[in-house]
């Protein structure tokens, strides 16, 4: 009986720990045709970027991005074309030269407080509204420092769009 109770307590504790600290699987990358890893994040290099149904200029345009610097996730490559997914989950193909390796992050929640340091106890440096794009300066230990029009602050990596799970950037 005591053994059954002990086993029951261990299982209960394991369930509680799992609920409190869920496993975050790191995204696995593989080299794409370009030699760069896939998946990876990039940003739009121009203010107007056509997104197509396939990897060629002959394919129909399905939508047009209108904001340079917007982060997108490259999920496949074919020659000079990159299949991307945006922050809303929409997928399409973009001609590679219209993308930049500059790393940016998109605020997707209504508001995010960027903190003065990588710790929840730090004071607020600036408040960023949904749709704001910032340049990612560095990411470490689940926190990233963003520069939003000269205002710098730290955000938890999981609170914005633009980085792979547990990605470290220098």
C-alpha positions as CSV (number, residue, x, y, z in Angstrom):
1,X,0.0,0.0,0.0
2,X,2.7,2.5,0.9
3,X,4.5,1.6,-2.3
4,X,1.4,2.3,-4.3
5,X,0.9,5.6,-2.6
6,X,4.5,6.6,-3.2
7,X,4.3,5.7,-6.9
8,X,1.0,7.7,-7.1
9,X,2.8,10.7,-5.5
10,X,5.7,10.5,-7.9
11,X,3.4,10.3,-10.9
12,X,1.4,13.3,-9.6
13,X,4.5,15.3,-9.1
14,X,5.7,14.5,-12.6
15,X,2.4,15.6,-14.1
16,X,2.6,18.9,-12.1
17,X,6.2,19.6,-13.2
18,X,5.3,18.9,-16.8
19,X,2.3,21.3,-16.6
20,X,4.5,24.0,-15.0
21,X,7.4,23.5,-17.4
22,X,6.2,22.2,-20.8
23,X,8.8,20.9,-23.1
24,X,9.7,23.4,-25.9
25,X,10.9,21.5,-28.9
26,X,13.7,23.3,-30.7
27,X,13.0,23.6,-34.4
28,X,15.4,21.5,-36.4
29,X,17.0,23.2,-39.4
30,X,18.6,21.6,-42.5
31,X,20.6,23.4,-45.2
32,X,18.5,24.7,-48.0
33,X,19.6,25.0,-51.7
34,X,21.1,28.4,-50.8
35,X,23.3,26.8,-48.1
36,X,21.4,28.7,-45.4
37,X,19.3,26.8,-42.8
38,X,15.6,26.1,-43.4
39,X,13.5,27.1,-41.6
40,X,14.9,30.5,-40.8
41,X,13.6,34.1,-40.4
42,X,14.4,36.9,-42.8
43,X,12.7,40.2,-43.4
44,X,11.2,42.0,-46.4
45,X,13.8,44.1,-48.2
46,X,11.3,46.4,-50.0
47,X,8.1,48.2,-49.2
48,X,6.2,46.2,-51.9
49,X,6.7,42.5,-52.2
50,X,4.6,40.1,-54.3
51,X,3.7,36.7,-52.8
52,X,3.0,34.1,-55.4
53,X,1.4,30.6,-55.5
54,X,4.6,29.0,-56.8
55,X,8.3,29.6,-57.3
56,X,8.3,31.5,-60.5
57,X,7.2,34.9,-61.8
58,X,4.6,33.1,-64.0
59,X,2.6,32.0,-60.9
60,X,-0.3,34.2,-59.8
61,X,0.2,36.8,-57.1
62,X,-1.9,35.8,-54.1
63,X,-1.2,38.9,-52.0
64,X,1.2,41.9,-51.7
65,X,3.2,42.8,-48.6
66,X,3.4,46.6,-48.1
67,X,5.9,47.0,-45.3
68,X,9.7,46.7,-45.6
69,X,11.3,45.0,-42.6
70,X,8.4,42.7,-41.9
71,X,9.7,39.3,-40.6
72,X,8.8,36.2,-42.5
73,X,9.8,32.6,-42.0
74,X,11.5,30.7,-44.9
75,X,10.2,27.1,-44.9
76,X,11.5,25.9,-48.3
77,X,13.7,27.0,-51.2
78,X,13.6,26.4,-54.9
79,X,16.4,28.0,-56.9
80,X,16.1,31.8,-56.2
81,X,12.6,31.5,-54.7
82,X,11.7,31.2,-51.0
83,X,8.5,29.6,-49.7
84,X,7.5,31.7,-46.6
85,X,5.0,31.7,-43.9
86,X,3.9,35.0,-42.3
87,X,2.8,35.8,-38.7
88,X,-0.8,34.8,-39.5
89,X,0.2,31.4,-41.0
90,X,-0.3,32.4,-44.7
91,X,2.1,30.7,-47.1
92,X,3.4,31.7,-50.5
93,X,6.6,32.2,-52.6
94,X,8.8,35.3,-52.8
95,X,11.7,35.9,-55.1
96,X,14.8,35.7,-52.9
97,X,16.4,39.1,-53.7
98,X,13.3,40.8,-52.2
99,X,14.3,39.3,-48.8
100,X,16.9,40.6,-46.4
101,X,18.9,38.7,-43.8
102,X,18.3,41.6,-41.3
103,X,16.5,40.1,-38.3
104,X,13.4,41.8,-37.2
105,X,10.6,41.0,-34.7
106,X,6.9,41.8,-35.0
107,X,4.7,42.7,-32.0
108,X,1.6,40.6,-32.5
109,X,-0.2,41.1,-29.2
110,X,-2.1,44.3,-28.5
111,X,0.8,45.8,-26.5
112,X,4.1,44.6,-25.3
113,X,6.2,46.2,-22.6
114,X,9.9,46.2,-23.7
115,X,11.9,46.0,-20.5
116,X,15.3,47.7,-19.6
117,X,16.9,44.2,-19.1
118,X,16.2,40.5,-19.7
119,X,14.3,40.0,-16.5
120,X,10.6,40.4,-15.6
121,X,11.6,42.5,-12.6
122,X,13.2,45.2,-14.8
123,X,11.4,48.5,-15.4
124,X,9.6,49.2,-18.6
125,X,11.8,50.9,-21.3
126,X,9.0,51.5,-23.8
127,X,5.5,50.1,-24.8
128,X,5.1,48.8,-28.3
129,X,1.7,48.5,-30.0
130,X,0.6,45.5,-32.2
131,X,2.1,45.7,-35.6
132,X,5.3,47.5,-34.5
133,X,8.5,46.1,-36.0
134,X,11.8,46.2,-34.2
135,X,15.3,45.2,-35.2
136,X,16.5,42.2,-33.2
137,X,19.9,43.1,-31.6
138,X,20.5,39.9,-29.6
139,X,18.7,36.9,-28.2
140,X,19.9,34.8,-25.3
141,X,18.3,32.6,-22.6
142,X,14.8,33.1,-24.0
143,X,15.0,36.9,-24.1
144,X,15.7,39.2,-27.1
145,X,16.7,42.9,-27.2
146,X,14.8,44.9,-29.8
147,X,15.5,48.3,-31.2
148,X,12.3,50.1,-32.2
149,X,13.1,53.4,-33.9
150,X,16.0,54.0,-31.5
151,X,14.1,52.8,-28.4
152,X,15.7,49.6,-27.0
153,X,14.2,47.1,-24.7
154,X,14.0,43.4,-23.9
155,X,11.1,41.0,-24.6
156,X,10.6,37.3,-23.9
157,X,11.3,35.4,-27.1
158,X,7.9,33.7,-27.1
159,X,6.0,37.0,-27.0
160,X,6.8,38.2,-30.6
161,X,7.1,36.8,-34.1
162,X,10.5,36.6,-35.7
163,X,12.7,33.9,-34.0
164,X,12.9,30.1,-34.0
165,X,12.3,28.4,-30.7
166,X,15.2,28.9,-28.3
167,X,17.2,30.6,-31.0
168,X,20.4,32.5,-29.9
169,X,21.5,35.5,-31.8
170,X,24.6,37.6,-31.3
